[in-house]
């Protein structure tokens, strides 16, 4: 199954400045994707927040909370994918449980 067939809803992809060049044209022609390059400004020094870069950094931070993903233990890409899915499932489960706990009101205290 190809990438385009599996992920039909993805239309825009952000990439680091290192991916500029022929990849932009290839993504447009082959994958029918808009590849937007997020570049750093050369006129500023030090830490600068880049647009949309925080999304990637935040997701990687969430994944690194899983101890098994903190190091490269996996030898097969399928194993790595399974651990990423497991990690994100745990994160989503915690969020859903927290949301559900807010919806359920605590029992009233007996008088």
Biopython code that builds the backbone (N, CA, C, O; Angstrom):
import numpy as np
from Bio.PDB.StructureBuilder import StructureBuilder

atoms = [
    (1, "UNK", "N", (0.844, -1.171, 0.000)),
    (1, "UNK", "CA", (0.000, 0.000, 0.000)),
    (1, "UNK", "C", (0.899, 1.247, 0.000)),
    (1, "UNK", "O", (1.845, 1.344, 0.782)),
    (2, "UNK", "N", (0.594, 2.171, -0.866)),
    (2, "UNK", "CA", (1.425, 3.371, -0.964)),
    (2, "UNK", "C", (1.053, 4.390, 0.099)),
    (2, "UNK", "O", (-0.020, 4.329, 0.700)),
    (3, "UNK", "N", (1.956, 5.317, 0.312)),
    (3, "UNK", "CA", (1.747, 6.378, 1.294)),
    (3, "UNK", "C", (0.522, 7.212, 0.951)),
    (3, "UNK", "O", (-0.269, 7.544, 1.834)),
    (4, "UNK", "N", (0.361, 7.548, -0.306)),
    (4, "UNK", "CA", (-0.754, 8.380, -0.743)),
    (4, "UNK", "C", (-2.084, 7.662, -0.502)),
    (4, "UNK", "O", (-3.048, 8.283, -0.055)),
    (5, "UNK", "N", (-2.141, 6.377, -0.792)),
    (5, "UNK", "CA", (-3.380, 5.627, -0.607)),
    (5, "UNK", "C", (-3.709, 5.449, 0.872)),
    (5, "UNK", "O", (-4.881, 5.455, 1.249)),
    (6, "UNK", "N", (-2.707, 5.293, 1.696)),
    (6, "UNK", "CA", (-2.944, 5.038, 3.123)),
    (6, "UNK", "C", (-3.319, 6.303, 3.892)),
    (6, "UNK", "O", (-4.136, 6.253, 4.812)),
    (7, "UNK", "N", (-2.730, 7.423, 3.522)),
    (7, "UNK", "CA", (-2.962, 8.686, 4.235)),
    (7, "UNK", "C", (-3.501, 9.737, 3.265)),
    (7, "UNK", "O", (-2.820, 10.720, 2.972)),
    (8, "UNK", "N", (-4.703, 9.534, 2.774)),
    (8, "UNK", "CA", (-5.286, 10.422, 1.771)),
    (8, "UNK", "C", (-5.576, 11.823, 2.296)),
    (8, "UNK", "O", (-5.580, 12.778, 1.519)),
    (9, "UNK", "N", (-5.817, 11.965, 3.589)),
    (9, "UNK", "CA", (-6.200, 13.265, 4.139)),
    (9, "UNK", "C", (-5.022, 14.216, 4.332)),
    (9, "UNK", "O", (-5.224, 15.420, 4.483)),
    (10, "UNK", "N", (-3.812, 13.702, 4.330)),
    (10, "UNK", "CA", (-2.641, 14.560, 4.529)),
    (10, "UNK", "C", (-2.366, 15.319, 3.236)),
    (10, "UNK", "O", (-2.150, 14.719, 2.183)),
    (11, "UNK", "N", (-2.378, 16.635, 3.331)),
    (11, "UNK", "CA", (-2.137, 17.481, 2.172)),
    (11, "UNK", "C", (-0.959, 18.428, 2.370)),
    (11, "UNK", "O", (-0.351, 18.869, 1.395)),
    (12, "UNK", "N", (-0.630, 18.745, 3.626)),
    (12, "UNK", "CA", (0.435, 19.698, 3.920)),
    (12, "UNK", "C", (1.413, 19.053, 4.888)),
    (12, "UNK", "O", (1.013, 18.466, 5.893)),
    (13, "UNK", "N", (2.707, 19.168, 4.574)),
    (13, "UNK", "CA", (3.761, 18.614, 5.413)),
    (13, "UNK", "C", (4.780, 19.720, 5.665)),
    (13, "UNK", "O", (5.214, 20.398, 4.734)),
    (14, "UNK", "N", (5.157, 19.896, 6.927)),
    (14, "UNK", "CA", (6.207, 20.850, 7.260)),
    (14, "UNK", "C", (7.518, 20.098, 7.382)),
    (14, "UNK", "O", (7.562, 18.989, 7.914)),
    (15, "UNK", "N", (8.580, 20.701, 6.889)),
    (15, "UNK", "CA", (9.889, 20.056, 6.939)),
    (15, "UNK", "C", (10.952, 21.081, 7.321)),
    (15, "UNK", "O", (10.777, 22.285, 7.133)),
    (16, "UNK", "N", (12.037, 20.582, 7.852)),
    (16, "UNK", "CA", (13.182, 21.400, 8.236)),
    (16, "UNK", "C", (13.878, 21.924, 6.978)),
    (16, "UNK", "O", (13.706, 21.378, 5.888)),
    (17, "UNK", "N", (14.657, 22.980, 7.144)),
    (17, "UNK", "CA", (15.377, 23.581, 6.025)),
    (17, "UNK", "C", (16.305, 22.620, 5.307)),
    (17, "UNK", "O", (16.619, 22.828, 4.135)),
    (18, "UNK", "N", (16.750, 21.571, 5.987)),
    (18, "UNK", "CA", (17.635, 20.589, 5.369)),
    (18, "UNK", "C", (16.958, 19.769, 4.279)),
    (18, "UNK", "O", (17.636, 19.100, 3.499)),
    (19, "UNK", "N", (15.636, 19.813, 4.215)),
    (19, "UNK", "CA", (14.899, 19.034, 3.228)),
    (19, "UNK", "C", (14.471, 19.857, 2.019)),
    (19, "UNK", "O", (13.697, 19.383, 1.188)),
    (20, "UNK", "N", (14.965, 21.076, 1.917)),
    (20, "UNK", "CA", (14.590, 21.903, 0.770)),
    (20, "UNK", "C", (15.296, 21.389, -0.475)),
    (20, "UNK", "O", (16.205, 20.563, -0.391)),
    (21, "UNK", "N", (14.874, 21.880, -1.618)),
    (21, "UNK", "CA", (15.483, 21.460, -2.881)),
    (21, "UNK", "C", (14.527, 20.636, -3.708)),
    (21, "UNK", "O", (13.344, 20.958, -3.821)),
    (22, "UNK", "N", (15.045, 19.578, -4.280)),
    (22, "UNK", "CA", (14.246, 18.755, -5.193)),
    (22, "UNK", "C", (13.113, 18.016, -4.491)),
    (22, "UNK", "O", (12.150, 17.608, -5.141)),
    (23, "UNK", "N", (13.210, 17.837, -3.180)),
    (23, "UNK", "CA", (12.171, 17.114, -2.438)),
    (23, "UNK", "C", (10.828, 17.823, -2.527)),
    (23, "UNK", "O", (9.790, 17.163, -2.577)),
    (24, "UNK", "N", (10.824, 19.145, -2.546)),
    (24, "UNK", "CA", (9.577, 19.910, -2.611)),
    (24, "UNK", "C", (8.834, 19.586, -3.910)),
    (24, "UNK", "O", (7.637, 19.300, -3.890)),
    (25, "UNK", "N", (9.544, 19.631, -5.031)),
    (25, "UNK", "CA", (8.933, 19.326, -6.327)),
    (25, "UNK", "C", (8.518, 17.865, -6.401)),
    (25, "UNK", "O", (7.455, 17.549, -6.937)),
    (26, "UNK", "N", (9.341, 16.975, -5.871)),
    (26, "UNK", "CA", (9.014, 15.548, -5.892)),
    (26, "UNK", "C", (7.752, 15.262, -5.076)),
    (26, "UNK", "O", (6.894, 14.495, -5.512)),
    (27, "UNK", "N", (7.636, 15.873, -3.897)),
    (27, "UNK", "CA", (6.453, 15.658, -3.062)),
    (27, "UNK", "C", (5.199, 16.167, -3.759)),
    (27, "UNK", "O", (4.143, 15.537, -3.687)),
    (28, "UNK", "N", (5.314, 17.304, -4.433)),
    (28, "UNK", "CA", (4.159, 17.857, -5.136)),
    (28, "UNK", "C", (3.742, 16.962, -6.296)),
    (28, "UNK", "O", (2.557, 16.690, -6.490)),
    (29, "UNK", "N", (4.734, 16.506, -7.067)),
    (29, "UNK", "CA", (4.439, 15.723, -8.272)),
    (29, "UNK", "C", (4.029, 14.281, -7.933)),
    (29, "UNK", "O", (3.022, 13.787, -8.440)),
    (30, "UNK", "N", (4.794, 13.624, -7.093)),
    (30, "UNK", "CA", (4.589, 12.206, -6.832)),
    (30, "UNK", "C", (3.518, 11.934, -5.773)),
    (30, "UNK", "O", (2.674, 11.054, -5.946)),
    (31, "UNK", "N", (3.559, 12.690, -4.684)),
    (31, "UNK", "CA", (2.653, 12.418, -3.561)),
    (31, "UNK", "C", (1.449, 13.355, -3.501)),
    (31, "UNK", "O", (0.563, 13.173, -2.666)),
    (32, "UNK", "N", (1.414, 14.347, -4.374)),
    (32, "UNK", "CA", (0.362, 15.364, -4.354)),
    (32, "UNK", "C", (0.277, 16.047, -2.984)),
    (32, "UNK", "O", (-0.814, 16.297, -2.471)),
    (33, "UNK", "N", (1.442, 16.342, -2.401)),
    (33, "UNK", "CA", (1.544, 17.001, -1.103)),
    (33, "UNK", "C", (2.192, 18.368, -1.261)),
    (33, "UNK", "O", (3.033, 18.575, -2.136)),
    (34, "UNK", "N", (1.792, 19.290, -0.408)),
    (34, "UNK", "CA", (2.484, 20.566, -0.325)),
    (34, "UNK", "C", (3.517, 20.432, 0.784)),
    (34, "UNK", "O", (3.163, 20.222, 1.945)),
    (35, "UNK", "N", (4.771, 20.550, 0.438)),
    (35, "UNK", "CA", (5.859, 20.453, 1.398)),
    (35, "UNK", "C", (6.332, 21.865, 1.701)),
    (35, "UNK", "O", (6.944, 22.520, 0.858)),
    (36, "UNK", "N", (6.041, 22.330, 2.918)),
    (36, "UNK", "CA", (6.410, 23.682, 3.316)),
    (36, "UNK", "C", (7.674, 23.617, 4.164)),
    (36, "UNK", "O", (7.708, 22.950, 5.198)),
    (37, "UNK", "N", (8.705, 24.312, 3.719)),
    (37, "UNK", "CA", (9.981, 24.302, 4.414)),
    (37, "UNK", "C", (9.971, 25.408, 5.477)),
    (37, "UNK", "O", (9.692, 26.569, 5.177)),
    (38, "UNK", "N", (10.278, 25.031, 6.718)),
    (38, "UNK", "CA", (10.371, 25.985, 7.823)),
    (38, "UNK", "C", (11.855, 26.284, 8.013)),
    (38, "UNK", "O", (12.610, 25.447, 8.507)),
    (39, "UNK", "N", (12.262, 27.488, 7.614)),
    (39, "UNK", "CA", (13.683, 27.849, 7.680)),
    (39, "UNK", "C", (13.965, 28.752, 8.858)),
    (39, "UNK", "O", (13.110, 29.518, 9.303)),
    (40, "UNK", "N", (15.175, 28.643, 9.347)),
    (40, "UNK", "CA", (15.657, 29.523, 10.412)),
    (40, "UNK", "C", (16.176, 30.811, 9.802)),
    (40, "UNK", "O", (16.748, 30.813, 8.712)),
    (41, "UNK", "N", (15.975, 31.879, 10.503)),
    (41, "UNK", "CA", (16.482, 33.163, 10.045)),
    (41, "UNK", "C", (17.960, 33.263, 10.401)),
    (41, "UNK", "O", (18.342, 32.984, 11.538)),
    (42, "UNK", "N", (18.789, 33.657, 9.451)),
    (42, "UNK", "CA", (20.233, 33.777, 9.695)),
    (42, "UNK", "C", (20.598, 35.054, 10.438)),
    (42, "UNK", "O", (21.680, 35.148, 11.016)),
    (43, "UNK", "N", (19.704, 36.035, 10.428)),
    (43, "UNK", "CA", (20.030, 37.306, 11.065)),
    (43, "UNK", "C", (19.811, 37.297, 12.574)),
    (43, "UNK", "O", (20.164, 38.272, 13.237)),
    (44, "UNK", "N", (19.250, 36.247, 13.135)),
    (44, "UNK", "CA", (19.028, 36.163, 14.583)),
    (44, "UNK", "C", (19.904, 35.065, 15.161)),
    (44, "UNK", "O", (20.068, 34.002, 14.563)),
    (45, "UNK", "N", (20.460, 35.335, 16.324)),
    (45, "UNK", "CA", (21.302, 34.332, 16.974)),
    (45, "UNK", "C", (20.612, 33.853, 18.244)),
    (45, "UNK", "O", (19.711, 34.513, 18.760)),
    (46, "UNK", "N", (21.040, 32.713, 18.735)),
    (46, "UNK", "CA", (20.445, 32.149, 19.937)),
    (46, "UNK", "C", (19.183, 31.361, 19.625)),
    (46, "UNK", "O", (18.922, 31.000, 18.477)),
    (47, "UNK", "N", (18.414, 31.104, 20.659)),
    (47, "UNK", "CA", (17.200, 30.315, 20.510)),
    (47, "UNK", "C", (16.086, 31.151, 19.891)),
    (47, "UNK", "O", (15.779, 32.244, 20.367)),
    (48, "UNK", "N", (15.491, 30.631, 18.835)),
    (48, "UNK", "CA", (14.368, 31.291, 18.174)),
    (48, "UNK", "C", (13.295, 30.232, 17.937)),
    (48, "UNK", "O", (13.580, 29.160, 17.404)),
    (49, "UNK", "N", (12.058, 30.536, 18.335)),
    (49, "UNK", "CA", (10.953, 29.607, 18.102)),
    (49, "UNK", "C", (10.592, 29.668, 16.628)),
    (49, "UNK", "O", (10.291, 30.739, 16.100)),
    (50, "UNK", "N", (10.622, 28.522, 15.965)),
    (50, "UNK", "CA", (10.280, 28.458, 14.552)),
    (50, "UNK", "C", (8.815, 28.080, 14.397)),
    (50, "UNK", "O", (8.301, 27.278, 15.176)),
    (51, "UNK", "N", (8.139, 28.643, 13.408)),
    (51, "UNK", "CA", (6.730, 28.304, 13.215)),
    (51, "UNK", "C", (6.557, 26.816, 12.947)),
    (51, "UNK", "O", (7.299, 26.231, 12.157)),
    (52, "UNK", "N", (5.593, 26.215, 13.595)),
    (52, "UNK", "CA", (5.196, 24.803, 13.465)),
    (52, "UNK", "C", (6.268, 23.813, 13.908)),
    (52, "UNK", "O", (5.978, 22.620, 13.997)),
    (53, "UNK", "N", (7.478, 24.248, 14.186)),
    (53, "UNK", "CA", (8.530, 23.342, 14.631)),
    (53, "UNK", "C", (8.204, 22.777, 16.013)),
    (53, "UNK", "O", (8.583, 21.649, 16.332)),
    (54, "UNK", "N", (7.503, 23.558, 16.831)),
    (54, "UNK", "CA", (7.157, 23.136, 18.177)),
    (54, "UNK", "C", (6.284, 21.889, 18.164)),
    (54, "UNK", "O", (6.317, 21.105, 19.112)),
    (55, "UNK", "N", (5.501, 21.693, 17.102)),
    (55, "UNK", "CA", (4.638, 20.509, 17.020)),
    (55, "UNK", "C", (5.488, 19.246, 16.989)),
    (55, "UNK", "O", (5.197, 18.272, 17.684)),
    (56, "UNK", "N", (6.528, 19.272, 16.186)),
    (56, "UNK", "CA", (7.425, 18.113, 16.078)),
    (56, "UNK", "C", (8.173, 17.905, 17.388)),
    (56, "UNK", "O", (8.259, 16.784, 17.890)),
    (57, "UNK", "N", (8.711, 18.986, 17.937)),
    (57, "UNK", "CA", (9.476, 18.877, 19.178)),
    (57, "UNK", "C", (8.600, 18.364, 20.324)),
    (57, "UNK", "O", (9.048, 17.538, 21.119)),
    (58, "UNK", "N", (7.367, 18.841, 20.415)),
    (58, "UNK", "CA", (6.455, 18.394, 21.459)),
    (58, "UNK", "C", (6.150, 16.903, 21.313)),
    (58, "UNK", "O", (6.146, 16.168, 22.300)),
    (59, "UNK", "N", (5.895, 16.461, 20.086)),
    (59, "UNK", "CA", (5.588, 15.045, 19.851)),
    (59, "UNK", "C", (6.779, 14.166, 20.184)),
    (59, "UNK", "O", (6.617, 13.104, 20.786)),
    (60, "UNK", "N", (7.976, 14.595, 19.800)),
    (60, "UNK", "CA", (9.175, 13.820, 20.140)),
    (60, "UNK", "C", (9.373, 13.766, 21.653)),
    (60, "UNK", "O", (9.803, 12.740, 22.181)),
    (61, "UNK", "N", (9.067, 14.850, 22.352)),
    (61, "UNK", "CA", (9.178, 14.850, 23.813)),
    (61, "UNK", "C", (8.193, 13.857, 24.417)),
    (61, "UNK", "O", (8.535, 13.143, 25.360)),
    (62, "UNK", "N", (6.977, 13.805, 23.886)),
    (62, "UNK", "CA", (5.996, 12.828, 24.378)),
    (62, "UNK", "C", (6.505, 11.411, 24.169)),
    (62, "UNK", "O", (6.367, 10.561, 25.049)),
    (63, "UNK", "N", (7.094, 11.154, 23.002)),
    (63, "UNK", "CA", (7.597, 9.813, 22.710)),
    (63, "UNK", "C", (8.774, 9.448, 23.608)),
    (63, "UNK", "O", (8.897, 8.298, 24.028)),
    (64, "UNK", "N", (9.635, 10.407, 23.903)),
    (64, "UNK", "CA", (10.808, 10.127, 24.728)),
    (64, "UNK", "C", (10.452, 9.849, 26.186)),
    (64, "UNK", "O", (11.295, 9.377, 26.949)),
    (65, "UNK", "N", (9.217, 10.136, 26.578)),
    (65, "UNK", "CA", (8.773, 9.789, 27.930)),
    (65, "UNK", "C", (8.655, 8.267, 28.086)),
    (65, "UNK", "O", (8.673, 7.748, 29.202)),
    (66, "UNK", "N", (8.535, 7.563, 26.960)),
    (66, "UNK", "CA", (8.522, 6.104, 26.998)),
    (66, "UNK", "C", (9.969, 5.627, 27.057)),
    (66, "UNK", "O", (10.760, 5.894, 26.153)),
    (67, "UNK", "N", (10.291, 4.942, 28.095)),
    (67, "UNK", "CA", (11.680, 4.553, 28.342)),
    (67, "UNK", "C", (12.290, 3.765, 27.184)),
    (67, "UNK", "O", (13.472, 3.921, 26.876)),
    (68, "UNK", "N", (11.490, 2.930, 26.553)),
    (68, "UNK", "CA", (12.014, 2.088, 25.486)),
    (68, "UNK", "C", (12.401, 2.898, 24.251)),
    (68, "UNK", "O", (13.242, 2.467, 23.462)),
    (69, "UNK", "N", (11.794, 4.060, 24.082)),
    (69, "UNK", "CA", (12.109, 4.892, 22.924)),
    (69, "UNK", "C", (13.246, 5.873, 23.193)),
    (69, "UNK", "O", (13.715, 6.546, 22.276)),
    (70, "UNK", "N", (13.692, 5.957, 24.444)),
    (70, "UNK", "CA", (14.775, 6.880, 24.785)),
    (70, "UNK", "C", (16.096, 6.440, 24.155)),
    (70, "UNK", "O", (16.982, 7.265, 23.934)),
    (71, "UNK", "N", (16.229, 5.174, 23.872)),
    (71, "UNK", "CA", (17.418, 4.633, 23.202)),
    (71, "UNK", "C", (16.961, 3.834, 21.992)),
    (71, "UNK", "O", (15.794, 3.450, 21.904)),
    (72, "UNK", "N", (17.854, 3.586, 21.079)),
    (72, "UNK", "CA", (17.507, 2.863, 19.864)),
    (72, "UNK", "C", (17.738, 1.361, 20.068)),
    (72, "UNK", "O", (18.736, 0.811, 19.602)),
    (73, "UNK", "N", (16.814, 0.712, 20.765)),
    (73, "UNK", "CA", (16.945, -0.713, 21.041)),
    (73, "UNK", "C", (16.411, -1.584, 19.909)),
    (73, "UNK", "O", (16.837, -2.728, 19.747)),
    (74, "UNK", "N", (15.494, -1.054, 19.140)),
    (74, "UNK", "CA", (14.810, -1.866, 18.140)),
    (74, "UNK", "C", (15.693, -2.080, 16.911)),
    (74, "UNK", "O", (16.407, -1.174, 16.482)),
    (75, "UNK", "N", (15.633, -3.280, 16.354)),
    (75, "UNK", "CA", (16.419, -3.573, 15.156)),
    (75, "UNK", "C", (15.559, -3.526, 13.898)),
    (75, "UNK", "O", (16.069, -3.281, 12.804)),
    (76, "UNK", "N", (14.265, -3.759, 14.047)),
    (76, "UNK", "CA", (13.369, -3.751, 12.892)),
    (76, "UNK", "C", (12.497, -2.503, 12.908)),
    (76, "UNK", "O", (12.027, -2.097, 13.971)),
    (77, "UNK", "N", (12.273, -1.891, 11.761)),
    (77, "UNK", "CA", (11.381, -0.725, 11.713)),
    (77, "UNK", "C", (9.979, -1.048, 12.230)),
    (77, "UNK", "O", (9.336, -0.196, 12.843)),
    (78, "UNK", "N", (9.504, -2.263, 11.989)),
    (78, "UNK", "CA", (8.170, -2.647, 12.467)),
    (78, "UNK", "C", (8.120, -2.646, 13.997)),
    (78, "UNK", "O", (7.098, -2.282, 14.580)),
    (79, "UNK", "N", (9.199, -3.044, 14.644)),
    (79, "UNK", "CA", (9.252, -3.019, 16.110)),
    (79, "UNK", "C", (9.223, -1.583, 16.616)),
    (79, "UNK", "O", (8.525, -1.275, 17.582)),
    (80, "UNK", "N", (9.974, -0.715, 15.971)),
    (80, "UNK", "CA", (9.975, 0.696, 16.358)),
    (80, "UNK", "C", (8.587, 1.306, 16.184)),
    (80, "UNK", "O", (8.121, 2.060, 17.038)),
    (81, "UNK", "N", (7.940, 0.980, 15.085)),
    (81, "UNK", "CA", (6.586, 1.493, 14.836)),
    (81, "UNK", "C", (5.619, 1.013, 15.914)),
    (81, "UNK", "O", (4.782, 1.779, 16.393)),
    (82, "UNK", "N", (5.738, -0.260, 16.294)),
    (82, "UNK", "CA", (4.859, -0.798, 17.320)),
    (82, "UNK", "C", (5.066, -0.084, 18.660)),
    (82, "UNK", "O", (4.097, 0.191, 19.368)),
    (83, "UNK", "N", (6.307, 0.215, 19.009)),
    (83, "UNK", "CA", (6.586, 0.894, 20.275)),
    (83, "UNK", "C", (6.072, 2.333, 20.232)),
    (83, "UNK", "O", (5.568, 2.835, 21.237)),
    (84, "UNK", "N", (6.191, 2.998, 19.087)),
    (84, "UNK", "CA", (5.648, 4.357, 18.953)),
    (84, "UNK", "C", (4.126, 4.327, 19.108)),
    (84, "UNK", "O", (3.560, 5.162, 19.815)),
    (85, "UNK", "N", (3.466, 3.376, 18.456)),
    (85, "UNK", "CA", (2.009, 3.258, 18.579)),
    (85, "UNK", "C", (1.607, 2.951, 20.012)),
    (85, "UNK", "O", (0.620, 3.496, 20.508)),
    (86, "UNK", "N", (2.345, 2.101, 20.672)),
    (86, "UNK", "CA", (2.073, 1.764, 22.069)),
    (86, "UNK", "C", (2.213, 3.000, 22.951)),
    (86, "UNK", "O", (1.378, 3.250, 23.820)),
    (87, "UNK", "N", (3.268, 3.763, 22.724)),
    (87, "UNK", "CA", (3.515, 4.965, 23.507)),
    (87, "UNK", "C", (2.410, 5.997, 23.312)),
    (87, "UNK", "O", (1.923, 6.576, 24.283)),
    (88, "UNK", "N", (2.014, 6.229, 22.067)),
    (88, "UNK", "CA", (0.965, 7.204, 21.800)),
    (88, "UNK", "C", (-0.398, 6.702, 22.297)),
    (88, "UNK", "O", (-1.249, 7.508, 22.673)),
    (89, "UNK", "N", (-0.609, 5.389, 22.302)),
    (89, "UNK", "CA", (-1.846, 4.829, 22.854)),
    (89, "UNK", "C", (-1.914, 5.070, 24.351)),
    (89, "UNK", "O", (-2.975, 5.398, 24.881)),
    (90, "UNK", "N", (-0.786, 4.911, 25.039)),
    (90, "UNK", "CA", (-0.752, 5.196, 26.475)),
    (90, "UNK", "C", (-1.053, 6.671, 26.731)),
    (90, "UNK", "O", (-1.811, 7.000, 27.644)),
    (91, "UNK", "N", (-0.472, 7.548, 25.944)),
    (91, "UNK", "CA", (-0.711, 8.980, 26.099)),
    (91, "UNK", "C", (-2.193, 9.300, 25.879)),
    (91, "UNK", "O", (-2.792, 10.039, 26.660)),
    (92, "UNK", "N", (-2.770, 8.754, 24.837)),
    (92, "UNK", "CA", (-4.175, 9.015, 24.546)),
    (92, "UNK", "C", (-5.074, 8.414, 25.626)),
    (92, "UNK", "O", (-6.082, 9.015, 25.999)),
    (93, "UNK", "N", (-4.719, 7.242, 26.125)),
    (93, "UNK", "CA", (-5.500, 6.620, 27.206)),
    (93, "UNK", "C", (-5.512, 7.495, 28.456)),
    (93, "UNK", "O", (-6.553, 7.663, 29.091)),
    (94, "UNK", "N", (-4.354, 8.052, 28.810)),
    (94, "UNK", "CA", (-4.284, 8.953, 29.970)),
    (94, "UNK", "C", (-5.140, 10.181, 29.763)),
    (94, "UNK", "O", (-5.837, 10.616, 30.680)),
    (95, "UNK", "N", (-5.095, 10.746, 28.566)),
    (95, "UNK", "CA", (-5.901, 11.930, 28.282)),
    (95, "UNK", "C", (-7.391, 11.624, 28.355)),
    (95, "UNK", "O", (-8.161, 12.401, 28.920)),
    (96, "UNK", "N", (-7.793, 10.505, 27.789)),
    (96, "UNK", "CA", (-9.209, 10.132, 27.824)),
    (96, "UNK", "C", (-9.669, 9.861, 29.246)),
    (96, "UNK", "O", (-10.777, 10.245, 29.619)),
    (97, "UNK", "N", (-8.836, 9.205, 30.044)),
    (97, "UNK", "CA", (-9.198, 8.925, 31.434)),
    (97, "UNK", "C", (-9.306, 10.218, 32.232)),
    (97, "UNK", "O", (-10.208, 10.357, 33.058)),
    (98, "UNK", "N", (-8.415, 11.152, 32.003)),
    (98, "UNK", "CA", (-8.452, 12.431, 32.703)),
    (98, "UNK", "C", (-9.706, 13.203, 32.313)),
    (98, "UNK", "O", (-10.355, 13.815, 33.161)),
    (99, "UNK", "N", (-10.045, 13.172, 31.024)),
    (99, "UNK", "CA", (-11.241, 13.850, 30.540)),
    (99, "UNK", "C", (-12.491, 13.211, 31.134)),
    (99, "UNK", "O", (-13.416, 13.912, 31.545)),
    (100, "UNK", "N", (-12.518, 11.902, 31.179)),
    (100, "UNK", "CA", (-13.668, 11.166, 31.736)),
    (100, "UNK", "C", (-13.806, 11.440, 33.224)),
    (100, "UNK", "O", (-14.925, 11.543, 33.727)),
    (101, "UNK", "N", (-12.701, 11.558, 33.935)),
    (101, "UNK", "CA", (-12.746, 11.816, 35.375)),
    (101, "UNK", "C", (-13.360, 13.186, 35.660)),
    (101, "UNK", "O", (-14.043, 13.363, 36.669)),
    (102, "UNK", "N", (-13.118, 14.158, 34.772)),
    (102, "UNK", "CA", (-13.710, 15.484, 34.960)),
    (102, "UNK", "C", (-15.205, 15.465, 34.711)),
    (102, "UNK", "O", (-15.948, 16.216, 35.342)),
    (103, "UNK", "N", (-15.660, 14.604, 33.789)),
    (103, "UNK", "CA", (-17.093, 14.529, 33.478)),
    (103, "UNK", "C", (-17.883, 13.891, 34.599)),
    (103, "UNK", "O", (-19.016, 14.297, 34.861)),
    (104, "UNK", "N", (-17.311, 12.897, 35.271)),
    (104, "UNK", "CA", (-17.998, 12.184, 36.331)),
    (104, "UNK", "C", (-17.813, 12.985, 37.612)),
    (104, "UNK", "O", (-16.689, 13.181, 38.076)),
    (105, "UNK", "N", (-18.895, 13.433, 38.165)),
    (105, "UNK", "CA", (-18.787, 14.224, 39.395)),
    (105, "UNK", "C", (-18.564, 13.299, 40.576)),
    (105, "UNK", "O", (-19.055, 12.170, 40.574)),
    (106, "UNK", "N", (-17.835, 13.753, 41.583)),
    (106, "UNK", "CA", (-17.597, 12.915, 42.762)),
    (106, "UNK", "C", (-18.893, 12.726, 43.527)),
    (106, "UNK", "O", (-19.768, 13.591, 43.500)),
    (107, "UNK", "N", (-19.021, 11.565, 44.227)),
    (107, "UNK", "CA", (-20.256, 11.317, 44.973)),
    (107, "UNK", "C", (-20.412, 12.341, 46.111)),
    (107, "UNK", "O", (-19.435, 12.797, 46.706)),
    (108, "UNK", "N", (-21.657, 12.674, 46.380)),
    (108, "UNK", "CA", (-21.934, 13.649, 47.439)),
    (108, "UNK", "C", (-21.592, 13.041, 48.801)),
    (108, "UNK", "O", (-21.818, 11.854, 49.037)),
    (109, "UNK", "N", (-21.051, 13.859, 49.681)),
    (109, "UNK", "CA", (-20.682, 13.384, 51.027)),
    (109, "UNK", "C", (-21.949, 13.128, 51.837)),
    (109, "UNK", "O", (-22.910, 13.894, 51.770)),
    (110, "UNK", "N", (-21.933, 12.033, 52.607)),
    (110, "UNK", "CA", (-23.082, 11.684, 53.453)),
    (110, "UNK", "C", (-23.167, 12.653, 54.615)),
    (110, "UNK", "O", (-22.159, 12.962, 55.252)),
    (111, "UNK", "N", (-24.373, 13.131, 54.891)),
    (111, "UNK", "CA", (-24.555, 14.092, 55.980)),
    (111, "UNK", "C", (-24.770, 13.439, 57.299)),
    (111, "UNK", "O", (-24.938, 14.125, 58.307)),
]
sb = StructureBuilder()
sb.init_structure("model")
sb.init_model(0)
sb.init_chain("A")
sb.init_seg("    ")
for serial, (resi, resn, name, xyz) in enumerate(atoms, 1):
    if name == "N":
        sb.init_residue(resn, " ", resi, " ")
    sb.init_atom(name, np.array(xyz, "f"), 0.0, 1.0, " ", f" {name:<3s}", serial, name[0])
structure = sb.get_structure()
